[in-house]
Amino acid sequence: MIQAKGYAAQDAETDLAAWSFERREVGPHDVQLEILYCGVCHSDLHQIKNDWFPGVFPMVPGHEIVGRVIKVGDHVKKFKNDDLAGVGCMVDSCQTCENCKEGLEQYCLEGSTQTYNNKGRDGVPTYGGYSNTIVVREEFVLHISDKLPLAATAPLLCAGITTYSPLRHWKVGKGHKLAVLGLGGLGHMGVKFGVAFGAEVTVLSTSASKEEAARALGAHNFVVTSDPAQLDAVRGSFDFILDTVSAEHDMNMYLSLLRTNGVHMCVGVPSEPYSIHPFSLLGGRKSVAGSGIGGIPETQEMLDFCAEHNIVSDIEMIDIKDITASYARMLKGDVRYRFVIDMATLGG
């Protein structure tokens, strides 16, 4: 076994702290990375606190992983030592069901294996990227371009693909009016992709103070949702809403902003279920849809698109010892727009 170290929550009541553990040895089809940077996702906090479902503890969070290849198995063909590489939200799937064969491993009919807070097909718990190294099957490792700053690329492995995938699936682009609800880790990437795809992008936010930042990201318009006059001005005007909010919010009000046949795309995950009145959908043949991350082919496509168009996340680098304080700031929206851990701060 490979000796590893990271930060883990021992249970849902304790903060993250240093923890030593073991990774499996590199098998014939495996790639081992030295983790250089790991993004901090809102879902990391949800999962260590059991907000969604009972967790697998001890839990090492982190699924926005970038680093350098330090060892490959004998049968690995796509990677070699010293390559830059990344690992996102999943590390395995059955690879044989119809969804996996279509490159939709995130919707594996047998269930994909999540990078952390899960058990692999061997029954062993998975541990994520708040650590110094990881071993993953070649099929679930992604090529990272050296054209982009590596640390700012890390959040693309979750925040990036989570917003890229629904925009691509619903073919959002030129001629469309896209509203991005929320301007955080997910929302700021939604703005960047929406603009890059050619849509007219409006940011919907409860905070008037975020307008300057939204426009700096490329947003064409900004609506303060607590202002009734501004809301009335955009009712029935959007083709799509990309909903990135992970707190409770009034879905019925936002559905009123969609045009006929409009689609409300949910990528944020509040702790409580949505409450939607049927008339909010019937009055305009509107749809509420959900989207997870992308599959491996689409995630690589997204990374290549970002390299070509110079798109990365706006980040704030942190020391791993400051992770609990960073969670508290994240809950207050006090980050633009994604924390990234410098894994060198884990120590020797």
VENSUL-V673435 format. One record per backbone hydrogen bond with DSSP energy under -0.5 kcal/mol. NH is the residue of the N-H (numbers start at 0). CO is the residue of the C=O. E is the energy in kcal/mol with one decimal. If there is no record, write none. Layout:
{{NH CO E} {NH CO E}}
This chain:
{{1 22 -2.8} {2 0 -0.5} {3 20 -3.1} {5 18 -2.5} {6 129 -2.2} {7 16 -2.8} {8 58 -2.5} {9 7 -0.5} {13 10 -1.2} {16 7 -2.0} {18 5 -2.6} {20 3 -2.5} {22 1 -3.0} {26 24 -0.5} {29 26 -1.6} {30 135 -2.8} {31 70 -3.0} {32 133 -2.7} {33 67 -3.0} {34 32 -0.7} {34 131 -1.8} {35 65 -2.1} {36 65 -2.0} {37 340 -1.6} {38 63 -2.3} {39 338 -2.7} {40 38 -0.6} {43 40 -1.5} {44 40 -0.8} {45 41 -1.8} {46 42 -2.5} {47 43 -2.1} {48 44 -1.3} {49 46 -1.3} {50 45 -2.7} {56 54 -0.7} {57 8 -0.6} {58 8 -2.6} {60 58 -0.7} {64 86 -2.3} {65 36 -2.2} {66 84 -2.5} {67 33 -2.0} {68 82 -2.7} {69 31 -2.6} {70 31 -1.2} {72 29 -2.5} {74 27 -2.2} {75 72 -1.4} {81 68 -3.1} {82 79 -1.9} {84 66 -2.3} {85 141 -2.2} {86 64 -2.1} {88 156 -0.6} {90 112 -2.7} {91 112 -0.9} {100 96 -2.4} {101 97 -1.0} {101 98 -0.5} {102 99 -1.8} {103 98 -2.9} {106 103 -2.2} {107 104 -1.8} {110 107 -1.2} {112 91 -2.9} {113 111 -0.7} {114 88 -2.0} {116 125 -1.0} {119 123 -2.9} {122 119 -2.2} {125 117 -2.8} {127 59 -2.9} {128 61 -2.1} {129 60 -2.4} {130 128 -2.3} {131 4 -1.8} {133 32 -1.6} {135 30 -2.5} {136 90 -0.6} {137 28 -2.9} {139 136 -2.0} {140 137 -1.8} {141 85 -2.7} {143 83 -1.5} {147 144 -0.6} {152 148 -0.9} {152 149 -0.8} {153 149 -1.0} {153 150 -0.7} {155 152 -1.7} {156 153 -2.0} {157 154 -1.4} {158 154 -0.9} {159 154 -1.9} {160 155 -1.8} {161 157 -2.8} {162 158 -1.0} {162 159 -0.6} {163 159 -2.5} {164 160 -2.4} {165 161 -0.6} {166 162 -1.3} {167 163 -2.4} {168 164 -2.7} {169 165 -2.5} {170 167 -1.3} {171 166 -2.7} {173 196 -0.7} {174 197 -0.6} {175 172 -2.1} {177 175 -0.7} {177 199 -2.6} {178 239 -2.7} {179 201 -3.0} {180 178 -0.6} {180 241 -2.7} {181 179 -0.7} {181 203 -2.4} {187 183 -2.6} {188 184 -0.6} {188 185 -0.5} {189 185 -2.1} {190 186 -2.2} {191 187 -1.8} {192 188 -2.7} {193 189 -2.7} {194 190 -2.4} {195 191 -2.2} {196 192 -2.2} {197 194 -1.3} {198 193 -2.1} {199 175 -2.7} {200 198 -0.7} {201 177 -2.7} {202 220 -2.2} {203 179 -2.7} {204 202 -0.5} {204 222 -2.3} {207 205 -0.7} {209 206 -1.7} {210 207 -1.6} {213 209 -2.6} {214 210 -2.5} {215 211 -2.0} {216 212 -1.4} {217 214 -0.9} {218 213 -2.2} {219 200 -2.0} {220 200 -1.8} {222 202 -2.8} {224 204 -2.3} {224 222 -0.8} {226 223 -1.8} {227 225 -0.7} {230 226 -2.2} {231 227 -2.6} {232 228 -1.5} {233 229 -0.6} {233 230 -1.4} {234 230 -0.6} {234 231 -0.8} {235 255 -1.4} {236 233 -1.5} {236 256 -1.4} {237 256 -2.4} {238 176 -1.8} {239 176 -1.8} {240 262 -2.2} {241 178 -3.2} {242 240 -0.8} {242 264 -3.2} {243 180 -2.1} {243 241 -0.8} {250 248 -1.2} {253 249 -1.5} {254 250 -2.6} {255 251 -1.1} {256 253 -1.6} {257 254 -1.4} {258 237 -3.0} {260 283 -3.2} {261 258 -2.1} {262 238 -2.0} {263 286 -3.1} {264 240 -3.3} {264 262 -0.7} {265 263 -0.6} {265 288 -3.6} {266 242 -2.8} {266 264 -0.6} {267 242 -1.9} {275 273 -0.5} {279 276 -1.8} {280 276 -0.5} {280 277 -1.5} {281 277 -2.6} {282 278 -1.8} {283 281 -2.4} {284 281 -1.0} {285 280 -2.3} {286 261 -2.3} {288 263 -2.9} {288 286 -0.5} {290 265 -1.7} {298 294 -2.4} {299 295 -2.4} {300 296 -2.2} {301 297 -2.5} {302 298 -2.3} {303 299 -2.4} {304 300 -2.5} {305 301 -2.6} {306 302 -2.0} {307 303 -2.1} {308 304 -2.2} {309 305 -0.8} {310 305 -2.1} {311 309 -0.5} {312 151 -2.2} {314 312 -0.6} {315 337 -2.1} {317 339 -2.5} {321 318 -2.1} {322 319 -1.6} {325 321 -2.1} {326 322 -2.1} {327 323 -1.8} {328 324 -1.9} {329 325 -2.6} {330 326 -2.3} {331 327 -1.0} {332 329 -1.4} {333 328 -2.9} {334 332 -1.2} {336 334 -0.5} {337 313 -1.1} {339 315 -2.0} {340 37 -3.2} {341 317 -2.3} {342 35 -1.9} {342 340 -1.0} {344 341 -2.2} {345 342 -1.6} {346 343 -1.3}}
